[in-house]
Amino acid sequence: MWRTPSETKVEASQKAKPETDSDKDHAMYAEYELSQYRSAELLRQAEHERLVRETLRGRRAARREAAERTAEADSHTGRPRRHRFLRTA
């Protein structure tokens, strides 16, 4: 079998061989590995998103607490400063 200048001996011999059961097994194993990799990647991504949500929740809670503390310190009385409705003429 003749090979092109860019082909190596191994590439040329692989083209000449028919596909065997071990080649099929290797292909199935490679698909399995890809599936495992994708699964692990999805799990990592989900965990990262959970951490982001948890962080945002904590920040919002901290802002709410700070706003409540500030509001408590600013207010001297329990009644509002302005009337709720305008006076009628």
MODELLER restraints for C-alpha pairs under 7 A, 6 or more apart:
rsr = mdl.restraints
at = mdl.atoms
rsr.add(forms.Gaussian(group=physical.xy_distance, feature=features.Distance(at['CA:3:A'], at['CA:12:A']), mean=6.02, stdev=0.5))
